[in-house]
Structure formats: structure tokens, C-alpha cells
Amino acid sequence: MHTQADIINFWSHIPDLSDSLTDEDEEPPDGRIKTLDADACLLKIPPPATLFSLPSEASSVSPSQRNTFRKTFYPGVTAKQWNSWHWQVANRIRRGDQLGRFLQLSKDEELAVNGTGTTLPLSITPYYLSLLNPTDPEHPLRRSVVPTTGELTQGPGEADDPLGEDNQSPVPGLVHRYPDRVLFLVHDFCSTYCRYCTRSRVVGHGTINPTTARFERMLDYIRRTKTIRDVLISGGDPLLLSDDRLEWLLSSLRKIPHVEVIRIGTKVPAVLPQRITPALVKMLRRYHPLYMSLHFIHPDECTPETTKACARLAGAGIPLGSQTVLLRGINDTAETMKSLMHGVMKMRVRPYYLYQCDPITGSAHFRTSVKKGLDIIQGLRGFTSGYAIPTYVIDAPGGGGKIPLLPDSVIGKEGSDLLLRNYEERCFRYPDVV
Ligand code: SF4
């Protein structure tokens, strides 16, 4: 497991960023990580139910409720501290007894967070915690990060590595599935762990470390394999590396002539938007063409903080795409999905993929039928602009890669004419060329 010292070590060579910051709410001026004596202040507060009265049907947390959260649980924490990513990571919630002070835990949540058996650790940044409904266990964001006992049951067809990544790894940390691109897993650390994570078999276990020797072996494979023109950096979350470490990796990749495109996959703008500092984007913009895939699951994640983070990335000329996992009870209606897609577009993020949830061990409570996914796409097509519609895919179990799925729109053929169905379920004829 990563210790606090390990994590702070990752950052220990970050230069003092304060000179380059324009906003007063960024890093602490001395660059040091200030931790909070959370136990000392939390013990004095009343239980969550008496602080908020949120009806479960109006589950989203408003800006004023978020302010109440901060004032109540972090009264001595300055805006500078709260808006520092170092502070957010150093003070993330990692134990069941801590969580119970912020949220009114259901019996099922209590059993899961205090028991043993979940492979994925608990971790939630104070920022993301402030977005959770403290009294409603069904709140979409809460379900995505608070463990439940559903994780403990292995359903039919579920596996720890359903995508067969371990079998397609020529060098530890590198997945080479498609001819022209590789997945580069930098480490196994995220600030907030998603309970449906495809890589829950490895993330948070502290076994994949971002050492130079490990990176060099992966880079060497890329140097030797001239068909690789696209590298997707993922993890764990790559943006949890220090600016220096990330820059070292990006510059090493840029020195390889056949690597045309670099992509970064991250959930940081949603769970730790404070990480998107001016210094980070100033560094990133030196490595174009650089793309980013941002992980969002629900419109509640489209906050002012996240909007600001995305604006900084987009302002640095980084094309942003969204990746969303289809999750039962979280985003499995056309209405919620449309609202999410509109939300990300307003943040200058182009909807990219909607993933059918992978059959990882303990995921049955998150997975929907494929028909549900197709119905959602059907509910978007024609009812919003094509830009707002992600490609719905199944990542084929066993390593078959992404397979796109579309509702049937060709409903028949008469002679050379194709019979097509439009979004209003009306039939049209197209004279096809034979
Ligand atoms: S951010 Fe990505 S890698 Fe990290 S826990 Fe969530 S899904 Fe997994």
C-alpha cells in the first residue's frame, strides 16, 4: 500500500508553484502540504442528518449546502488550503469511521466499509465528498465512491481482469492491444476510487510504482515498436504524478519519432479539479498534440470548480473528450445522460465514449442490460446535437477491444431501396447504389 510518506514523496520534487499562479486560491505559498487534524475537529460536530435535510428525491447537493459542509466539517481550513490539490490529497477520507462522521451510513454501507473483502480501498477527496448527499445512500455520486456489500459477490461471467489486460502486456505496465497504440499505466494511485473501476484488481494496492527503471522498460518497448503512433497514459490517475515526473514522461515520449499523439486518461477534473493549476497546463501545452479523456458519470460533477479546470485545459489547446461508464441507478436514463452530455459540452468537453460497465468481480449492482444502453442512445439521437452523443461501446471481455453498438436504424430493404427508421420512429426510403 502507498503510505502517506510515499505519496508526499511523489511530490517532493515539485518546485514552488506560487510564482506562476494567477489565482489567489491555488497552492500554499510555501509549497508545503498542510494536513488537518481531522479527527480533532470532526468529533465535535453533530451527526450528518441534523446538518442537512435533503429529501431523497431531490438528491443533488446545492452550492449553499456545499458551503455548509465546508464550514461544518472544515471550519479552520482556509480557501487556499481547500483549493490546494496537495491539501485535498493529504486529507482524503480513507477509513469507514471517518466516513461515518460525514455521511449517515446505511447498514449496507457500514458493513462494506468496516468489513473486509473489498479489494479496492476507500478514498474520497474532501472536495468530492462535499458533492455527496449525506442522508441518501442512493445519491448517484455517493453510490459511485462509497462501498456497498454488492462488491463482495462475484456474479456469473465476472472476473478480476475481464478485459484480459494482463495477457496483452509485453512489458509490465504496458498494454498493447491494438496495432498502433499502447496503454501506459503509470501507477496505481487515484485520489478517489470509483467502486466500478475496471482496474480494481490493481489500483490502490501500491504495487505499481512510477519509478524511472519501470518507465524506461516501457519506453524502450515503444522505441523498438515502430508501429506505435499513439500512447494513452493512464493508471491509476496520471495527473497524481508531480508536474516534474509527468513532464519527464511526456518529454521522453515526445523524443520518440514515431509517437505522433499522446493522450492522458484522467478523472482528476471531476474529483480533484484543484490539480489543474496554471503551472500544470503551462507544462502540458509544450507536448502537443496532446489529448485528454476525462471521466465523468453524472451531471452533479459539472461544478464551477470542474468547469474552471476544464477551461484551463481547453485554453491550453488540449482537445478534451469525455468517457462515461453506464451505471445502474446512477446515469441509466436518457434524461440523466442527456443532462450529463450537455453539462460536459458546456465545459468544452466533447462526449467521446459511453462504456457498457465491464463485468469486473462485484459489479452486478452497477451493470445494466445492453438494451438499456441502446435505449439511452436512441433517446439521445435526434433529441440533441450529434456532438452531444457519445459512442456506446462494449469493451469485449477477453481483450477483443471496443465494439461500438447502435440501435438498428436500417429496418429492411425493398429492391435496392434501404428502409430506414428515424428518431421519431418514422420510416424513410433511401435509393441505395447497387
Ligand atoms: S479514476 Fe479511473 S483508475 Fe481511478 S478508480 Fe476511478 S475508474 Fe479506476
Boltz pocket constraint, residues with backbone or C-beta under 6 A from the ligand:
constraints:
  - pocket:
      binder: B
      contacts: [[A, 189], [A, 190], [A, 192], [A, 193], [A, 194], [A, 196], [A, 197], [A, 198], [A, 199], [A, 200], [A, 203], [A, 235], [A, 236], [A, 237], [A, 266], [A, 267], [A, 295]]
      max_distance: 6.0
